[in-house]
Amino acid sequence: MTEREPFRVQIKVRQYELDSLGHVNHAVYHQYAEVARTSLAEAAGATKGGLEEARLATVMLESHISFRRELRYGEVVDVTCETKFGEGKTFRMDSNIYKADGTLSAELTCTLGLMDLDRRKLVAEPRKRFEEAGVDLSIFGG
């Protein structure tokens, strides 16, 4: 059995994302991961349709980053995103940021939940709720 390749997007480092040291500002790494998460959600059909009709939306609960190698202006990076469902009301979305030569630049782990927008509470079994809403979980990778 072969392991599935995670969802990925490419992003080019822009000049205004740099800090005074000339490399990408720490907060921008989180933005890159957010681009991957929202692109994955859109590709899987999670941004319209069933979730919207069910009045459900993902919510960020926690984020952790480990910086490995700096990014500089003009570099093109691949940002991956993969979902891991478990028990309970939360799930993880992990992202890795790779330089063009394959060097790992950063690892991000985010804990998310699926929120009932009317009750303002997390719902149980988010994987099941995504499936019921017609989200393509094969793209999520979990």
C-alpha angles and dihedrals in degrees: 000000000000123000115245118247111245122245111269143184131191122232130183116219110243126210095242090058092067126101128216090281092060098249132101113293113248094243092056091066087063089050091052090053089048090054089054093047095049092044090052091048091050093048091050093050095249098127098063138024121021100023091047091048091049089049092238130138137170118255129196113236103169140001131194128183135190115196115214109165132006123252122219137198115292097016117134114220135191114224116197129199128193130172125221118193123196137156124313133022100314138070136185133240113195123196132187123195114212130190118229091265091056096258112148109241101176143353121213129188120189129186113211139174136199110246128207099227094208098047094033089223134119115257124228121249100019093184090058092046091051090051092048089052091054097251113159100238092184086076090049089061094222 
